[in-house]
Amino acid sequence: MGYSPSPRPTFSGPAHIPYETVTRYLWGDEVAGEVADWIYVSSDKIHQLVFGLLPGQAFRHSDEFRTIFAADEIFYVLSGTMVLCNPETGEVHRLLPGEAAFFRRDTWHHAFNYSREPLRVLELFAPPPSQGTSGAYARTKPNLLNSNYTQDQWLGHWPMAQAEIQRNFTIKVLREADLMWRMEGKQKEVLVGLLAATEHLTVGKIYLLPGQQSDIELHAGDESLYLLEGTLNIRLPENDGQRWFELKPKDGFYIPEGVPHQYYNISDQPVSLIFGVAPNYLP
């Protein structure tokens, strides 16, 4: 099977994206491996999807499907255990649910489901494929002919050289302790933990306690989000159409650049979500 671009679902305005309506796609071939994708949004600024692998499955790369892109990326593990590798450098990282990996452009990557349950990973990607940063770009790069999953040069130096080894990693693993915490809002402060904040992409987690709501906010970039837990309501106070939405876990939402919005938790249970904004977080 030859390479073909993945679908790019776009929206003309703010959009609730129920899980049941998310665009389904199968990426890969026999050599690279086949990966189930649930593509939530692919605007001209941001790309959000969930990918899945069955126990024991992996994706690598092939001549047609190369995994080296011109974008900043976050992989956030929703379920299962992911082993993420850079086959060019030999790096290997093990990620559990609730942990994330960040890497920049020109980073080869392979992923393995190293658990007994389906692996589900939320991926945020910017600049997005519509800017020529994914498959089209990958096919301009020399194919990596040999994959390496070890760094034998460090045998005899671990853990003494741990700081130097980790300083040279191309993939950064992010756990709860690694988030950059912020209390955002002037009147209704909300706890936000940033996983990454680059010139292309900002990704973070928002936590809403029962009864809590955010201030009205807007960004100088498109926002996409994925609801992890709880029941989230979103208010769009200036929208021409529907202004009040209710999301359940696995639903997504898309908010174009400059659109004011507000988050509500009107339930008796906590709410948490992952969001991505590209290119600029602050208005």
GISULNOR-V895432 format. One record per residue. N is the residue number from 1. RES is the residue in three letters. SS is DSSP state (alpha for helix, beta for strand, coil for the rest). Layout:
N & RES & SS
N & RES & SS
This chain:
1 & MET & coil
2 & GLY & coil
3 & TYR & coil
4 & SER & coil
5 & PRO & coil
6 & SER & coil
7 & PRO & coil
8 & ARG & coil
9 & PRO & coil
10 & THR & coil
11 & PHE & coil
12 & SER & coil
13 & GLY & coil
14 & PRO & coil
15 & ALA & beta
16 & HIS & beta
17 & ILE & beta
18 & PRO & coil
19 & TYR & alpha
20 & GLU & alpha
21 & THR & alpha
22 & VAL & coil
23 & THR & beta
24 & ARG & beta
25 & TYR & beta
26 & LEU & beta
27 & TRP & beta
28 & GLY & beta
29 & ASP & beta
30 & GLU & coil
31 & VAL & coil
32 & ALA & coil
33 & GLY & beta
34 & GLU & beta
35 & VAL & beta
36 & ALA & beta
37 & ASP & beta
38 & TRP & beta
39 & ILE & beta
40 & TYR & beta
41 & VAL & beta
42 & SER & beta
43 & SER & coil
44 & ASP & coil
45 & LYS & coil
46 & ILE & coil
47 & HIS & beta
48 & GLN & beta
49 & LEU & beta
50 & VAL & beta
51 & PHE & beta
52 & GLY & beta
53 & LEU & beta
54 & LEU & coil
55 & PRO & coil
56 & GLY & coil
57 & GLN & coil
58 & ALA & beta
59 & PHE & beta
60 & ARG & coil
61 & HIS & coil
62 & SER & coil
63 & ASP & coil
64 & GLU & coil
65 & PHE & coil
66 & ARG & coil
67 & THR & coil
68 & ILE & coil
69 & PHE & coil
70 & ALA & coil
71 & ALA & coil
72 & ASP & beta
73 & GLU & beta
74 & ILE & beta
75 & PHE & beta
76 & TYR & beta
77 & VAL & beta
78 & LEU & beta
79 & SER & beta
80 & GLY & coil
81 & THR & coil
82 & MET & beta
83 & VAL & beta
84 & LEU & beta
85 & CYS & beta
86 & ASN & beta
87 & PRO & coil
88 & GLU & coil
89 & THR & coil
90 & GLY & coil
91 & GLU & beta
92 & VAL & beta
93 & HIS & beta
94 & ARG & beta
95 & LEU & beta
96 & LEU & coil
97 & PRO & coil
98 & GLY & coil
99 & GLU & coil
100 & ALA & beta
101 & ALA & beta
102 & PHE & beta
103 & PHE & beta
104 & ARG & coil
105 & ARG & coil
106 & ASP & coil
107 & THR & coil
108 & TRP & coil
109 & HIS & coil
110 & HIS & beta
111 & ALA & beta
112 & PHE & beta
113 & ASN & beta
114 & TYR & coil
115 & SER & coil
116 & ARG & coil
117 & GLU & coil
118 & PRO & coil
119 & LEU & beta
120 & ARG & beta
121 & VAL & beta
122 & LEU & beta
123 & GLU & beta
124 & LEU & beta
125 & PHE & beta
126 & ALA & beta
127 & PRO & coil
128 & PRO & coil
129 & PRO & alpha
130 & SER & alpha
131 & GLN & alpha
132 & GLY & coil
133 & THR & coil
134 & SER & coil
135 & GLY & alpha
136 & ALA & alpha
137 & TYR & alpha
138 & ALA & alpha
139 & ARG & coil
140 & THR & coil
141 & LYS & coil
142 & PRO & coil
143 & ASN & coil
144 & LEU & coil
145 & LEU & coil
146 & ASN & coil
147 & SER & coil
148 & ASN & coil
149 & TYR & coil
150 & THR & coil
151 & GLN & coil
152 & ASP & alpha
153 & GLN & alpha
154 & TRP & alpha
155 & LEU & coil
156 & GLY & coil
157 & HIS & coil
158 & TRP & coil
159 & PRO & coil
160 & MET & coil
161 & ALA & coil
162 & GLN & alpha
163 & ALA & alpha
164 & GLU & alpha
165 & ILE & alpha
166 & GLN & alpha
167 & ARG & alpha
168 & ASN & coil
169 & PHE & coil
170 & THR & coil
171 & ILE & beta
172 & LYS & beta
173 & VAL & beta
174 & LEU & beta
175 & ARG & coil
176 & GLU & alpha
177 & ALA & alpha
178 & ASP & alpha
179 & LEU & coil
180 & MET & beta
181 & TRP & beta
182 & ARG & beta
183 & MET & beta
184 & GLU & beta
185 & GLY & coil
186 & LYS & coil
187 & GLN & coil
188 & LYS & coil
189 & GLU & coil
190 & VAL & beta
191 & LEU & beta
192 & VAL & beta
193 & GLY & beta
194 & LEU & beta
195 & LEU & beta
196 & ALA & beta
197 & ALA & beta
198 & THR & coil
199 & GLU & coil
200 & HIS & coil
201 & LEU & coil
202 & THR & beta
203 & VAL & beta
204 & GLY & beta
205 & LYS & beta
206 & ILE & beta
207 & TYR & beta
208 & LEU & beta
209 & LEU & coil
210 & PRO & coil
211 & GLY & coil
212 & GLN & coil
213 & GLN & beta
214 & SER & coil
215 & ASP & coil
216 & ILE & coil
217 & GLU & beta
218 & LEU & coil
219 & HIS & coil
220 & ALA & coil
221 & GLY & beta
222 & ASP & beta
223 & GLU & beta
224 & SER & beta
225 & LEU & beta
226 & TYR & beta
227 & LEU & beta
228 & LEU & beta
229 & GLU & beta
230 & GLY & coil
231 & THR & coil
232 & LEU & beta
233 & ASN & beta
234 & ILE & beta
235 & ARG & beta
236 & LEU & coil
237 & PRO & coil
238 & GLU & coil
239 & ASN & coil
240 & ASP & coil
241 & GLY & coil
242 & GLN & coil
243 & ARG & coil
244 & TRP & beta
245 & PHE & beta
246 & GLU & beta
247 & LEU & beta
248 & LYS & coil
249 & PRO & coil
250 & LYS & coil
251 & ASP & coil
252 & GLY & beta
253 & PHE & beta
254 & TYR & beta
255 & ILE & beta
256 & PRO & coil
257 & GLU & coil
258 & GLY & coil
259 & VAL & coil
260 & PRO & coil
261 & HIS & beta
262 & GLN & beta
263 & TYR & beta
264 & TYR & beta
265 & ASN & coil
266 & ILE & coil
267 & SER & coil
268 & ASP & coil
269 & GLN & coil
270 & PRO & coil
271 & VAL & beta
272 & SER & beta
273 & LEU & beta
274 & ILE & beta
275 & PHE & beta
276 & GLY & beta
277 & VAL & beta
278 & ALA & beta
279 & PRO & beta
280 & ASN & coil
281 & TYR & coil
282 & LEU & coil
283 & PRO & coil
